[in-house]
Amino acid sequence: MILELIVPRCLPVAPRPVAGELLSSWIERIAAANAITGAELLKSVTDCLSMERQHALLDYCLAPTLRCALAIAGRVSDLDVQALELGNQFRNLQPEWVLPGAKVVLIPVAKPGICTECIAEQHIAGVPMHLRAEWALAFLTHCPKHFRWLSISCPICYCSGSYAFTAAASNLLCARCGHPIPLHFFTGDYKASTVAVVLLGSQMLRTIKGLPPDPFWLGAISAERFLSTINDILRLLTHRENGEGSILANSLGPCEFSSYQPLTRGIEHPPLCTLPARLRLTLMAALAQFLLGPRSAAYFESAQNVRASEKPCYPLSRMALAPDEWEFLETRLRFWPFYLRERLSAALGHMGTRRPQAKAARPELEFLFLST
């Protein structure tokens, strides 16, 4: 005999959402409080109601009927649920900057990393353990507060998957092996290069909330213009000539962050959210170096031996760009802030002959910041 799980429309135990919490984290918490899983809760909601299909990522934007059903199940208002959506928490956020995960009942759900120090602080403060919304953002490889690597796999079974909560939300568990996630603090020193990458991620996090960015990176510009320029440079740095080999960031970026992980062939501009974690770190390091220009020597060891004659072209010196990369730079440069226009216009005029059109993938290039 097969017993079918019946989930009431309005759950008896309904923990309140926490400000800044990821939507799927709240769904998992109310499910755990009622001795069911988040998948079972979503399945009961979708089976019992006539709903339009949820095409967008659940954490980014909910279908109106699904939002209403979850509000009834959790005994909160529609506005409370809507406030947890990433599109509302970060008004300038682009969908391709959210880490995708597996589908739960045919609904795509984000798969964030976690900072164990933040989880430990929640435990000490008596706050229900939850996943922060910013942990689902692809450009954040480290916690902006603790500078810790955002782990996306269980340290026990090494499964890269989702996390579960206990009924009282007092422990965070691996959804696969059920082992509690160890909570500990890190007391080591941080390298200046890691600090630069984390600070840039923090500025991007600040601007997607609509706050003005720090003039340190691109001068005194608006949040919208800052993000537009960042998006342009990310598109350039993720380029793969003819859709083969690694992204341009591996050739332009600091040597200490190089990561040659295999990517699917045929995709010339892989979206940021589809890149492996180590390659996203490489991309963010290259972006930080690109924006810092000659100031990179203060942060990246591999940039300390750049010859003075190369600094005006920094960081494009001795770099063989593909024809479409040249064209992209020349097209977009006039829309970028003055700081970048002044520095890169010299690079475009003094980098020598362009590479000819070719079908072959990008050749192995000498790194920009070799110390020899």
KOLDREN-534427 format. One record per residue (C-alpha): x, y, z; residue in one letter. Coordinates in steps of 0.1 Angstrom, whole numbers, plus 5000, padded with zeros to 4 digits. Layout:
<sites>
XYZA...
</sites>
This chain:
<sites>
500050005000M501350344990I500650625015L500350974999E501651265019L498951525025I500251875033V497652125047P497252445027R498052645058C500852495078L500552475116P504052595123V505152895103A508553055112P508753415102R511153515074P514453695084V515454015068A517953955040G517153585039E517153385006L513553284996L514352914992S516052925027S512753035042W510852765023I513252505037E512852635072R509052635073I509052285057A511552155083A509452305111A506452095099N508551775094A508451775056I511051875030T511052185008G510451974978A507351814994E506052165003L506452294967L504951974953K501852004975S501452374965V501752304928T499551994928D496652154948C496452484929L495852564893S498952774886M500952904857E504352744853R507252894872Q509852964845H512153204862A514453114891L512353074922L514553284943D514753564917Y511053614909C507953414918L504853354897A501953544914P499953234922T502953054936L503753354957R500153364970C500152994978A503453014997L502153315017A499053115027I501252815037A503653025057G500853245071R502453575060V501353835035S502153834998D504354135004L506453945029D507153675004V507753924976Q510254114997A512453794998L512753774960E516253864948L514754094922G513354304950N516154274975Q518654384948F516854624924R519754644899N520454274899L520654094866Q519253734864P522553594849E524253694882W522353444903V523753094908L521452834893P520852504910G518852184905A515152194897K512752104926V509451984913V510352134879L510952474896I514552614892P516052704926V519252884934A522252694949K524152934971P527452894989G527652945027I529853125051C530252905082T531253215103E528053385094C526053075103I528053045136A527253415144E523553345138Q523753045163H525453265189I522953545185A519953315188G518753405153V517253115133P519852965110M519253075075H521053135042L521753495032R520353624999A523753764988E525353414989W523353324958A525153594937L527653464912A530153744915F530553694953L533153414958T533953524994H531853645023C531854035022P531954045060K534453765070H536453735037F535753355039R535453145008W531753065002L531752685003S529252514980I529852154990S529451955022C532851925041P531851565051I530551395020C531851654995Y528551664978C527851984960S524152024967G521552194989S521352225027Y518652135051A517552275085F516552105117T512952165129A514052445153A516452585127A519252545152S521552335130N522452335093L522651995077L523851845044C520751755024A522451435012R524251285042C522351465069G525551545088H525651885106P527852145089I530752225112P530752585124L534152745131H535953075129F538953155108F541753355124T544353365096G545653655077D544253755043Y546353835013K546054184997A544954024964S542053844981T541054164999V540954354965A538654084950V536354084980V536154464982L535254474945L532454214951G531254424981S531054734958Q529054544932M526754414960L526354774972R525454904937T522854634929I521054764960K520955104943G523555274965L526355484950P529655304944P532955404960D534855644937P538055444943F537155204915W535755414886L535455774900G532255954911A529655784889I526055654894S525255294904A523655234871E526655354851R529055154874F527154834868L526854904830S530654934828T531254634849I528854434827N530754544796D534154444810I532854104823L531554034788R535054114774L536853904801L534553604796T535153594758H536453264743R537753294708E535553074685N534052924717G537152724725E539852724752G539652934784S538153274789I540153594783L540453664820A542953374823N545253554800S544753904813L544353834850G546853794878P548953474876C548153374911E544453334903F544853134871S542352844867S542152644835Y538952454841Q537352294811P534252464796L531652354771T532752414735R530952644712G529952914738I531853234732E530553434761H529553184790P527253364815P528853444848L526453214867C527552904847T531252934855L532852704881P533552874914A537352884909R536953034874L534553294888R537353394913L539753424883T537253644865L536753874895M540553894901A541053994864A538154254867L539754404899A543154424881Q541454574850F539854854871L542854914893L545254964864G548755074876P547555054912R547354674909S550954654921A549854734956A547554434956Y548754164932F552254014935E552453934898S551854304890A554854434910Q557354394882N555554564854V557954794835R557255164837A556855184799S553954944800E551955114827K549955344804P548655044786C548054844817Y546654574818P546554524780L550254544773S551754254753R548354104750M547153964716A543454034714L541153864690A539654094662P536154084678D537654174712E539354474696W536054574680E534254544713F536754764731L536655034705E532855024704T532255044742R535155254753L533355584747R530555484771F532955404800W534055654827P536855894820F539355704842Y539155404819L538855594787R542055784794E544055474803R542755234777L542755474747S546555474750A546455104751A544455074719L546855314701G550055144712H549454774712M550754714677G549154524649T545954344655R545753974652R544453854618P541153684615Q541653314622A539553014630K542152864653A541552894691A543553154711R547153034713P549052994745E550053354755L552753474778E551253604810F551253984814L552853984848F555753744846L558553834870S561353724846T
</sites>
